[in-house]
Amino acid sequence: MGKYRANWSAEPWQDSELLECAMIVPETSDTATFTFRAPSGAWFDYQPGQFVTLDLPVPGGNVQRTYTISSSPSRPLSISITAKAQADSIGTRWMLDHLKPGMKIRAYGPNGIFSFHKHPARKYLFISAGSGITPMMAMTTWAWDSGEMPDIVFVHAAKRPSEIIFRERLEQFANRVPGLQLRFTVKEPDPFRVWHGFSGRLNQIMLGLMAPDYLEREVFCCGPEPFMQAVRDMLNALGYDMSRYHQESFGAPVATEAEAPVLDDVVPDATSKASVTFAASGVTTACAETDTVLAVAKRSGLNIPSGCTFGLCGTCKVKKTEGEVHMVHNGGISDEDIAKGYILACCSHPLGAVSVEV
């Protein structure tokens, strides 16, 4: 066997060892995959979903940036990270503009607790947005290489179809195994290109169509903080067992269990008292946090026009003048209207005393 391993040593790569850039592959207009090998010939051992820290020689002094490993340890001769340049990028912008094959970068790691190896299950639901797709790609590649692809529903949100990182590679996997189901949603289609997938903000209805058995699946989520918050709100509202939910921020990956943030999400409590004042009608009604403003209005003999009753049609939009509500909608209200104080009565739960213009 030794002659087949002449290009790599019997030792795994060690923390802080220099890595040599071997290949750069453009993924989208502002995203590229950088593949590294160890000059020593060492191989790479890590858990799919973990990250490395790169020491980048940017102008003005080195900066350290963490990147999820987008390759899989089932392919141990190299290691890859896939980086997307944000508007304020320094390290990633330098990599996209200046890093070339043959250049050496010091790296530290691997680290991180975000891996399905730590939470084995029969069925998984991967949910990601933007470059949050990278740990999902690593885990999916491992599953593919293992020869025993589990049941994975892979949900990803992007601005446009052309900005779905790894789309072709994932479709190649999915075309060959029944266990991988791809579900993409985009904010808008590409000009002059037909799009047959989902469109719009990921919501409860969409999630139910994408993965009808979501309650049975172990969930892994990665993306911007507002995206992950929206996913948690959806799952909480749908009655999902959040002990089976795991997340990783691509802005601040977690190295150890002790560093993991406490997810103190708002979940309406049936034992917590609240009230809704209907200002125009001069009526105040006591209720619980689990009641919706629409249900309280009907119980008070008041009429708020409504249609779907699950936050999609927008018919029950009313102006909130005081207090706070917890609203998990399905696209029936714009961010601009929310900023102006409007809510959808059918999916808004009062947190304490609330007043609306009804």
KEKE-3310 file (N, C-alpha, C; in steps of 0.2 Angstrom, whole numbers, plus 5000, padded with zeros to 4 digits):
npx = (5004:5010:5017:5006:5004:5014:5014:5010:5011:5012:5007:4994:4989:4996:4991:4993:5002:5010:5001:4999:4993:4984:4974:4962:4945:4933:4916:4904:4900:4907:4913:4924:4932:4945:4959:4970:4985:4996:5013:5022:5016:5007:4991:4973:4963:4948:4931:4917:4910:4917:4929:4943:4956:4963:4979:4980:4990:4986:4986:4993:4995:4994:4979:4967:4956:4941:4936:4924:4927:4925:4927:4928:4933:4934:4941:4956:4968:4969:4963:4949:4942:4928:4925:4915:4914:4910:4902:4910:4922:4938:4949:4944:4942:4955:4960:4952:4957:4971:4977:4986:4989:5002:5006:5009:5001:4998:4989:4977:4969:4960:4944:4928:4911:4901:4894:4887:4892:4892:4879:4871:4859:4844:4837:4840:4838:4845:4848:4851:4859:4866:4884:4883:4881:4892:4897:4886:4889:4901:4897:4887:4895:4903:4893:4890:4902:4903:4896:4884:4872:4862:4845:4843:4836:4840:4840:4841:4844:4845:4851:4849:4847:4859:4868:4868:4879:4889:4879:4879:4887:4880:4868:4873:4876:4863:4857:4860:4858:4844:4843:4846:4838:4835:4831:4829:4827:4824:4827:4825:4823:4836:4839:4831:4832:4824:4816:4812:4811:4808:4802:4805:4805:4811:4798:4786:4776:4782:4793:4786:4781:4793:4799:4790:4790:4797:4797:4802:4816:4833:4839:4851:4857:4864:4870:4867:4864:4850:4843:4845:4838:4825:4823:4823:4812:4802:4802:4800:4787:4780:4781:4792:4805:4817:4828:4834:4839:4853:4865:4876:4885:4891:4897:4903:4909:4908:4919:4920:4909:4907:4908:4896:4882:4868:4852:4840:4826:4811:4796:4779:4770:4758:4754:4757:4752:4743:4737:4725:4722:4709:4710:4702:4689:4688:4690:4696:4704:4708:4721:4730:4748:4749:4738:4731:4731:4720:4712:4709:4702:4690:4685:4681:4671:4674:4678:4691:4695:4700:4709:4718:4723:4736:4746:4749:4741:4739:4728:4723:4731:4735:4738:4749:4750:4755:4766:4772:4773:4774:4778:4776:4777:4771:4775:4766:4767:4777:4794:4795:4783:4782:4792:4785:4776:4766:4756:4752:4737:4733:4744:4751:4756:4752:4764:4763:4755:4746:4742:4731:4725:4710)
npy = (4994:5006:5012:5018:5029:5038:5052:5058:5060:5049:5055:5066:5083:5096:5108:5125:5123:5128:5130:5127:5135:5127:5127:5137:5140:5148:5151:5159:5176:5183:5174:5161:5145:5139:5129:5119:5112:5102:5106:5097:5085:5080:5073:5077:5077:5079:5084:5084:5100:5107:5121:5131:5143:5156:5165:5180:5190:5204:5221:5233:5224:5208:5198:5188:5176:5166:5151:5140:5123:5118:5106:5088:5077:5064:5065:5066:5072:5085:5101:5112:5129:5139:5155:5170:5186:5199:5216:5223:5216:5211:5202:5191:5198:5201:5188:5184:5194:5193:5180:5167:5151:5141:5151:5152:5150:5152:5142:5138:5125:5110:5117:5117:5113:5110:5098:5084:5072:5073:5072:5060:5054:5047:5054:5070:5088:5100:5118:5132:5148:5159:5160:5151:5139:5131:5122:5113:5108:5101:5091:5084:5079:5071:5061:5056:5051:5041:5030:5027:5035:5045:5050:5066:5082:5096:5112:5128:5145:5159:5174:5175:5162:5160:5163:5152:5143:5129:5123:5115:5104:5099:5095:5085:5075:5073:5068:5055:5048:5043:5048:5061:5076:5091:5108:5123:5141:5157:5175:5182:5179:5175:5187:5183:5170:5155:5150:5136:5133:5137:5153:5168:5173:5162:5152:5146:5139:5136:5128:5117:5112:5109:5100:5089:5081:5087:5088:5076:5076:5079:5095:5106:5122:5136:5152:5170:5179:5185:5177:5164:5167:5169:5156:5149:5154:5150:5136:5135:5140:5130:5119:5112:5101:5109:5104:5096:5105:5113:5125:5136:5151:5160:5171:5171:5157:5143:5137:5128:5118:5125:5138:5140:5150:5154:5151:5161:5162:5170:5163:5162:5160:5150:5152:5165:5181:5193:5207:5215:5231:5238:5252:5261:5256:5256:5245:5234:5219:5205:5192:5177:5175:5166:5168:5175:5191:5193:5182:5187:5199:5194:5187:5197:5203:5210:5215:5211:5211:5196:5183:5171:5167:5163:5171:5174:5181:5194:5201:5204:5215:5227:5242:5244:5252:5253:5243:5226:5213:5195:5190:5178:5177:5173:5179:5189:5202:5217:5221:5235:5239:5233:5240:5252:5250:5241:5226:5208:5203:5189:5181:5187:5187:5194:5202:5205:5220:5227:5238:5242:5249:5248)
npz = (5000:5003:4991:4985:4993:4992:4990:5001:5019:5033:5043:5051:5047:5056:5069:5065:5055:5040:5025:5008:4994:4982:4972:4964:4963:4954:4961:4961:4956:4966:4975:4979:4979:4988:4988:4998:5001:5012:5013:5018:5015:5023:5029:5030:5044:5051:5057:5047:5044:5053:5056:5050:5054:5046:5043:5037:5026:5025:5018:5029:5040:5047:5047:5056:5050:5051:5043:5037:5033:5017:5010:5012:5025:5020:5009:5010:5006:5003:5008:5008:5008:5006:5001:5002:4997:5007:5009:5017:5018:5022:5024:5016:5004:5001:4998:4987:4978:4978:4982:4976:4967:4974:4984:5001:5017:5034:5045:5057:5067:5064:5071:5080:5083:5076:5068:5059:5063:5077:5081:5077:5066:5058:5049:5041:5041:5032:5033:5025:5021:5009:5010:5021:5016:5016:5027:5026:5013:5016:5025:5017:5006:5014:5017:5005:5000:5010:5005:5010:5010:5020:5024:5018:5017:5009:5011:5004:5003:4992:4984:4970:4957:4951:4961:4969:4978:4974:4967:4955:4958:4969:4963:4955:4964:4969:4958:4958:4969:4980:4992:4994:4994:4986:4989:4984:4987:4980:4980:4969:4952:4939:4926:4911:4912:4915:4930:4940:4954:4971:4976:4985:5002:5014:5023:5034:5027:5015:5021:5025:5013:5007:5016:5022:5033:5043:5057:5061:5058:5061:5063:5055:5054:5045:5043:5040:5055:5056:5047:5053:5065:5060:5056:5068:5074:5066:5067:5081:5082:5075:5083:5084:5091:5099:5105:5095:5086:5078:5076:5066:5065:5051:5053:5066:5070:5082:5093:5104:5115:5127:5122:5115:5110:5121:5116:5117:5113:5109:5115:5114:5129:5137:5150:5153:5156:5146:5137:5125:5119:5110:5102:5094:5096:5110:5118:5130:5132:5142:5140:5135:5131:5121:5113:5098:5091:5082:5086:5099:5096:5089:5100:5107:5101:5090:5073:5063:5047:5038:5030:5025:5038:5042:5040:5027:5017:5020:5023:5036:5041:5053:5063:5075:5090:5103:5114:5113:5101:5096:5081:5068:5052:5035:5024:5021:5024:5023:5026:5027:5031:5043:5050:5051:5061:5058:5060:5057:5062:5063:5066:5076:5092:5108:5119:5134:5138:5124:5111:5098:5082:5081)
capx = (5000:5015:5018:5001:5004:5020:5013:5007:5015:5008:5005:4989:4991:4996:4988:4998:5007:5009:4997:5001:4987:4985:4970:4957:4940:4927:4910:4900:4904:4911:4914:4928:4934:4953:4961:4976:4989:5002:5020:5025:5013:5002:4984:4969:4958:4943:4924:4914:4907:4922:4932:4950:4958:4969:4982:4981:4994:4983:4990:4992:4996:4990:4972:4965:4949:4939:4932:4921:4930:4919:4929:4926:4939:4934:4945:4961:4974:4969:4957:4946:4937:4924:4924:4911:4916:4904:4903:4915:4927:4945:4953:4941:4943:4962:4961:4950:4961:4979:4980:4987:4992:5009:5007:5009:4997:4998:4982:4976:4963:4953:4940:4921:4907:4895:4895:4882:4895:4891:4872:4869:4851:4842:4835:4842:4836:4850:4845:4857:4858:4873:4890:4881:4880:4899:4897:4882:4892:4906:4893:4884:4900:4905:4888:4890:4908:4903:4892:4878:4869:4856:4840:4844:4833:4845:4836:4846:4841:4850:4848:4847:4849:4866:4872:4868:4886:4889:4873:4880:4890:4875:4863:4876:4875:4856:4855:4863:4856:4838:4843:4847:4833:4837:4826:4832:4823:4828:4824:4823:4826:4841:4836:4831:4833:4818:4817:4807:4811:4804:4804:4803:4808:4809:4793:4783:4772:4787:4796:4781:4781:4800:4801:4783:4791:4802:4797:4806:4822:4838:4840:4857:4856:4869:4868:4867:4860:4843:4841:4844:4833:4819:4822:4821:4805:4797:4802:4797:4780:4778:4781:4798:4809:4823:4834:4837:4841:4860:4867:4883:4885:4897:4901:4906:4909:4909:4925:4919:4902:4907:4907:4890:4878:4862:4847:4835:4821:4804:4791:4774:4768:4751:4753:4759:4746:4744:4730:4725:4717:4707:4709:4696:4683:4688:4689:4703:4703:4714:4722:4737:4753:4748:4732:4733:4727:4714:4707:4706:4697:4684:4682:4679:4665:4676:4679:4697:4695:4705:4708:4721:4724:4742:4751:4751:4738:4740:4721:4722:4736:4733:4743:4751:4752:4759:4767:4776:4770:4779:4774:4780:4772:4773:4777:4760:4768:4784:4798:4794:4777:4784:4796:4780:4772:4760:4757:4747:4733:4732:4750:4754:4755:4754:4769:4761:4750:4747:4736:4731:4721:4704)
capy = (5000:5012:5016:5023:5035:5042:5059:5061:5056:5045:5059:5071:5090:5099:5115:5130:5121:5131:5127:5129:5136:5122:5128:5142:5138:5153:5148:5164:5182:5186:5168:5156:5139:5139:5122:5119:5105:5103:5105:5091:5079:5078:5072:5081:5074:5083:5082:5088:5105:5111:5127:5133:5150:5158:5171:5183:5195:5210:5228:5236:5219:5202:5197:5181:5175:5159:5149:5133:5119:5116:5100:5083:5073:5058:5066:5069:5074:5092:5105:5118:5133:5143:5162:5175:5193:5204:5223:5226:5211:5213:5195:5187:5202:5200:5181:5184:5198:5192:5174:5163:5145:5142:5155:5148:5153:5149:5140:5135:5121:5112:5118:5118:5108:5110:5093:5079:5067:5074:5071:5055:5053:5043:5059:5077:5094:5106:5124:5137:5154:5162:5155:5146:5132:5127:5116:5108:5104:5096:5085:5080:5076:5065:5056:5054:5047:5035:5025:5026:5042:5045:5054:5073:5087:5101:5118:5133:5152:5163:5180:5173:5155:5160:5164:5146:5140:5122:5120:5109:5098:5096:5092:5079:5070:5071:5064:5048:5044:5045:5050:5068:5080:5098:5113:5130:5146:5163:5181:5184:5175:5178:5189:5179:5163:5152:5147:5132:5132:5141:5160:5172:5172:5155:5153:5140:5135:5133:5123:5111:5109:5106:5094:5088:5077:5091:5086:5069:5077:5083:5101:5110:5128:5140:5158:5176:5179:5186:5171:5159:5169:5167:5149:5146:5157:5146:5129:5135:5141:5124:5114:5107:5099:5113:5101:5093:5110:5115:5131:5139:5157:5160:5177:5169:5150:5141:5132:5123:5118:5131:5145:5140:5155:5152:5153:5163:5164:5172:5158:5163:5155:5150:5154:5172:5186:5199:5211:5219:5236:5240:5259:5264:5253:5257:5239:5230:5212:5201:5186:5174:5176:5161:5170:5180:5198:5191:5178:5191:5203:5190:5185:5204:5205:5215:5212:5212:5207:5191:5178:5164:5166:5160:5176:5174:5185:5201:5204:5206:5220:5233:5246:5243:5259:5252:5236:5222:5206:5191:5189:5174:5177:5169:5184:5193:5209:5219:5224:5242:5240:5231:5246:5258:5248:5237:5219:5204:5201:5182:5178:5191:5186:5200:5200:5210:5225:5229:5242:5242:5254:5244)
capz = (5000:5003:4985:4983:4997:4991:4989:5007:5024:5037:5049:5049:5047:5063:5070:5064:5050:5034:5020:5001:4990:4976:4967:4966:4958:4955:4962:4959:4955:4972:4979:4976:4983:4989:4990:5000:5003:5016:5009:5021:5013:5029:5027:5034:5048:5055:5057:5042:5047:5057:5052:5051:5055:5041:5045:5030:5026:5021:5019:5036:5045:5046:5051:5056:5048:5051:5037:5037:5028:5013:5008:5017:5027:5017:5004:5015:5003:5003:5012:5004:5011:5001:5004:4999:4999:5009:5007:5021:5018:5022:5023:5010:4998:4999:4995:4980:4973:4978:4984:4970:4969:4976:4990:5008:5022:5040:5046:5064:5068:5064:5077:5079:5086:5071:5063:5060:5067:5084:5082:5072:5065:5052:5044:5042:5037:5032:5031:5025:5016:5007:5011:5026:5013:5016:5031:5023:5008:5018:5028:5011:5003:5018:5017:4998:5000:5014:5002:5014:5010:5024:5021:5019:5014:5009:5009:5003:5001:4989:4981:4963:4956:4949:4967:4973:4978:4974:4964:4950:4962:4973:4958:4953:4970:4970:4952:4958:4975:4982:4999:4995:4991:4985:4989:4983:4986:4978:4981:4962:4946:4935:4920:4905:4914:4919:4937:4942:4961:4976:4976:4991:5009:5017:5028:5037:5022:5011:5024:5025:5006:5006:5020:5026:5039:5047:5064:5062:5056:5065:5059:5055:5051:5045:5038:5044:5061:5055:5044:5058:5070:5057:5055:5074:5075:5062:5070:5088:5081:5072:5088:5083:5097:5098:5107:5089:5082:5079:5071:5066:5062:5047:5056:5072:5072:5089:5094:5109:5118:5132:5119:5111:5113:5123:5111:5122:5109:5112:5113:5118:5135:5139:5157:5154:5155:5141:5135:5119:5119:5103:5103:5091:5099:5117:5122:5132:5133:5144:5136:5136:5126:5115:5109:5093:5091:5078:5090:5104:5093:5088:5106:5110:5097:5085:5067:5059:5041:5038:5025:5026:5045:5044:5039:5020:5012:5022:5024:5043:5043:5057:5065:5082:5093:5109:5116:5108:5099:5093:5074:5064:5046:5029:5018:5020:5026:5021:5031:5027:5035:5050:5053:5052:5066:5056:5061:5055:5068:5063:5068:5081:5099:5112:5124:5139:5136:5117:5109:5091:5080:5078)
cpx = (5004:5016:5012:5000:5010:5020:5010:5010:5009:5005:4999:4992:4991:4994:4994:5003:5005:5005:4999:4994:4988:4981:4964:4951:4934:4921:4904:4904:4909:4912:4919:4930:4942:4955:4968:4979:4994:5008:5023:5022:5008:4995:4980:4964:4954:4936:4921:4909:4911:4925:4940:4951:4964:4972:4984:4985:4991:4987:4988:4993:4991:4984:4971:4958:4947:4935:4930:4925:4924:4921:4927:4932:4939:4938:4951:4967:4975:4963:4955:4942:4934:4922:4920:4913:4910:4906:4909:4921:4934:4949:4950:4942:4951:4963:4958:4954:4969:4981:4980:4990:5000:5011:5006:5005:4997:4991:4982:4969:4965:4949:4933:4917:4901:4896:4889:4885:4893:4883:4869:4861:4850:4840:4837:4839:4842:4847:4850:4855:4865:4878:4889:4881:4887:4899:4892:4885:4897:4902:4890:4889:4903:4900:4888:4896:4907:4899:4885:4874:4863:4851:4841:4840:4837:4841:4841:4843:4847:4847:4845:4850:4857:4871:4871:4875:4885:4883:4874:4882:4884:4870:4866:4875:4868:4854:4856:4861:4849:4837:4844:4842:4835:4831:4829:4826:4827:4824:4821:4826:4832:4837:4837:4833:4827:4820:4811:4806:4807:4807:4801:4807:4806:4804:4790:4780:4777:4791:4792:4781:4788:4802:4795:4785:4797:4803:4801:4813:4827:4840:4847:4856:4862:4868:4869:4862:4853:4840:4840:4839:4826:4817:4820:4814:4800:4797:4799:4789:4777:4778:4787:4802:4816:4829:4838:4839:4849:4861:4874:4882:4891:4900:4905:4905:4911:4914:4923:4911:4901:4905:4900:4885:4871:4856:4841:4829:4815:4799:4785:4772:4761:4749:4755:4753:4748:4737:4731:4720:4716:4705:4703:4690:4682:4687:4696:4701:4709:4714:4728:4742:4752:4742:4735:4729:4721:4709:4705:4701:4690:4681:4679:4673:4667:4678:4686:4696:4701:4704:4711:4722:4731:4748:4754:4748:4738:4734:4721:4727:4733:4739:4743:4753:4756:4760:4771:4772:4776:4775:4779:4775:4775:4774:4771:4761:4776:4788:4797:4788:4778:4787:4791:4776:4766:4762:4751:4743:4733:4738:4754:4752:4757:4759:4767:4755:4751:4741:4737:4725:4715:4698)
cpy = (5006:5016:5020:5029:5039:5049:5062:5057:5052:5049:5064:5078:5092:5106:5120:5129:5125:5127:5130:5129:5132:5124:5133:5141:5144:5149:5153:5170:5184:5180:5163:5151:5139:5132:5122:5112:5107:5102:5099:5085:5076:5077:5076:5077:5079:5081:5087:5093:5110:5117:5127:5141:5151:5164:5174:5189:5201:5216:5231:5231:5213:5202:5190:5180:5167:5157:5142:5129:5116:5109:5095:5079:5066:5059:5070:5072:5082:5095:5111:5122:5137:5150:5166:5182:5197:5211:5225:5221:5214:5207:5192:5191:5201:5193:5181:5188:5196:5185:5170:5156:5145:5146:5151:5153:5149:5148:5137:5131:5114:5113:5118:5112:5107:5104:5087:5073:5067:5072:5066:5054:5049:5048:5066:5082:5099:5112:5129:5143:5157:5157:5151:5139:5128:5121:5111:5104:5099:5090:5081:5076:5070:5059:5053:5049:5040:5029:5023:5032:5042:5050:5062:5077:5093:5107:5124:5139:5156:5169:5178:5165:5155:5161:5158:5143:5133:5119:5114:5103:5095:5092:5085:5073:5068:5067:5057:5044:5047:5048:5058:5072:5088:5103:5120:5135:5153:5169:5183:5180:5179:5181:5184:5172:5160:5149:5143:5130:5137:5148:5164:5170:5165:5156:5146:5136:5132:5128:5117:5108:5106:5100:5093:5085:5080:5089:5080:5070:5081:5089:5104:5116:5132:5146:5164:5176:5180:5180:5166:5160:5167:5160:5146:5148:5152:5139:5130:5136:5134:5118:5109:5107:5103:5109:5097:5098:5112:5120:5133:5146:5158:5167:5175:5162:5149:5136:5126:5123:5124:5138:5146:5145:5152:5155:5155:5166:5166:5166:5160:5158:5156:5152:5162:5176:5191:5202:5214:5225:5238:5248:5262:5262:5254:5251:5236:5224:5208:5194:5183:5176:5172:5163:5175:5186:5197:5187:5182:5196:5200:5188:5191:5206:5210:5211:5215:5208:5202:5186:5171:5162:5162:5165:5176:5180:5192:5205:5208:5211:5226:5236:5245:5250:5258:5244:5232:5215:5202:5188:5184:5173:5173:5173:5188:5200:5211:5221:5232:5243:5238:5237:5252:5256:5243:5229:5215:5201:5193:5178:5182:5189:5191:5198:5206:5214:5227:5233:5242:5247:5250:5246)
cpz = (5000:4997:4983:4988:4997:4991:4996:5013:5028:5043:5047:5050:5054:5063:5069:5058:5043:5029:5013:4997:4983:4970:4969:4960:4959:4956:4959:4958:4960:4977:4975:4981:4982:4991:4992:5001:5008:5013:5012:5019:5018:5026:5032:5038:5052:5054:5051:5045:5051:5052:5054:5051:5050:5044:5038:5030:5022:5022:5026:5042:5045:5050:5051:5055:5049:5045:5038:5032:5024:5010:5014:5019:5024:5010:5007:5012:5003:5007:5008:5009:5005:5004:4999:5002:5001:5008:5011:5022:5018:5020:5016:5003:4996:4996:4988:4975:4973:4979:4977:4972:4970:4982:4996:5013:5028:5042:5053:5064:5066:5071:5075:5082:5081:5066:5065:5063:5074:5086:5076:5072:5059:5047:5046:5038:5038:5029:5031:5020:5015:5007:5017:5023:5014:5021:5029:5017:5010:5021:5022:5008:5007:5017:5010:4998:5004:5011:5005:5015:5014:5020:5023:5014:5014:5006:5009:5000:4998:4986:4974:4962:4954:4955:4972:4973:4978:4970:4960:4954:4966:4969:4956:4958:4970:4964:4953:4965:4977:4988:5000:4991:4991:4985:4989:4983:4985:4979:4974:4957:4943:4929:4914:4906:4918:4925:4939:4950:4965:4975:4982:4997:5012:5023:5030:5032:5017:5014:5024:5019:5005:5010:5025:5033:5043:5054:5066:5061:5061:5060:5060:5051:5051:5040:5042:5050:5060:5052:5049:5063:5067:5057:5062:5076:5072:5066:5077:5087:5078:5077:5087:5090:5096:5101:5101:5084:5083:5074:5072:5062:5057:5049:5062:5074:5079:5089:5099:5112:5123:5129:5115:5114:5116:5119:5115:5117:5112:5110:5118:5123:5137:5146:5158:5152:5150:5141:5129:5120:5111:5104:5100:5094:5107:5121:5124:5134:5136:5140:5138:5130:5120:5111:5104:5094:5087:5083:5096:5102:5092:5095:5109:5106:5092:5079:5064:5053:5040:5032:5027:5033:5047:5041:5032:5016:5014:5024:5031:5046:5047:5060:5073:5085:5099:5111:5111:5107:5096:5087:5070:5058:5041:5023:5017:5022:5025:5027:5032:5032:5042:5054:5054:5058:5065:5058:5058:5061:5069:5066:5073:5088:5104:5118:5129:5136:5129:5115:5101:5088:5077:5082)
residu = (MET:GLY:LYS:TYR:ARG:ALA:ASN:TRP:SER:ALA:GLU:PRO:TRP:GLN:ASP:SER:GLU:LEU:LEU:GLU:CYS:ALA:MET:ILE:VAL:PRO:GLU:THR:SER:ASP:THR:ALA:THR:PHE:THR:PHE:ARG:ALA:PRO:SER:GLY:ALA:TRP:PHE:ASP:TYR:GLN:PRO:GLY:GLN:PHE:VAL:THR:LEU:ASP:LEU:PRO:VAL:PRO:GLY:GLY:ASN:VAL:GLN:ARG:THR:TYR:THR:ILE:SER:SER:SER:PRO:SER:ARG:PRO:LEU:SER:ILE:SER:ILE:THR:ALA:LYS:ALA:GLN:ALA:ASP:SER:ILE:GLY:THR:ARG:TRP:MET:LEU:ASP:HIS:LEU:LYS:PRO:GLY:MET:LYS:ILE:ARG:ALA:TYR:GLY:PRO:ASN:GLY:ILE:PHE:SER:PHE:HIS:LYS:HIS:PRO:ALA:ARG:LYS:TYR:LEU:PHE:ILE:SER:ALA:GLY:SER:GLY:ILE:THR:PRO:MET:MET:ALA:MET:THR:THR:TRP:ALA:TRP:ASP:SER:GLY:GLU:MET:PRO:ASP:ILE:VAL:PHE:VAL:HIS:ALA:ALA:LYS:ARG:PRO:SER:GLU:ILE:ILE:PHE:ARG:GLU:ARG:LEU:GLU:GLN:PHE:ALA:ASN:ARG:VAL:PRO:GLY:LEU:GLN:LEU:ARG:PHE:THR:VAL:LYS:GLU:PRO:ASP:PRO:PHE:ARG:VAL:TRP:HIS:GLY:PHE:SER:GLY:ARG:LEU:ASN:GLN:ILE:MET:LEU:GLY:LEU:MET:ALA:PRO:ASP:TYR:LEU:GLU:ARG:GLU:VAL:PHE:CYS:CYS:GLY:PRO:GLU:PRO:PHE:MET:GLN:ALA:VAL:ARG:ASP:MET:LEU:ASN:ALA:LEU:GLY:TYR:ASP:MET:SER:ARG:TYR:HIS:GLN:GLU:SER:PHE:GLY:ALA:PRO:VAL:ALA:THR:GLU:ALA:GLU:ALA:PRO:VAL:LEU:ASP:ASP:VAL:VAL:PRO:ASP:ALA:THR:SER:LYS:ALA:SER:VAL:THR:PHE:ALA:ALA:SER:GLY:VAL:THR:THR:ALA:CYS:ALA:GLU:THR:ASP:THR:VAL:LEU:ALA:VAL:ALA:LYS:ARG:SER:GLY:LEU:ASN:ILE:PRO:SER:GLY:CYS:THR:PHE:GLY:LEU:CYS:GLY:THR:CYS:LYS:VAL:LYS:LYS:THR:GLU:GLY:GLU:VAL:HIS:MET:VAL:HIS:ASN:GLY:GLY:ILE:SER:ASP:GLU:ASP:ILE:ALA:LYS:GLY:TYR:ILE:LEU:ALA:CYS:CYS:SER:HIS:PRO:LEU:GLY:ALA:VAL:SER:VAL:GLU:VAL)
# end
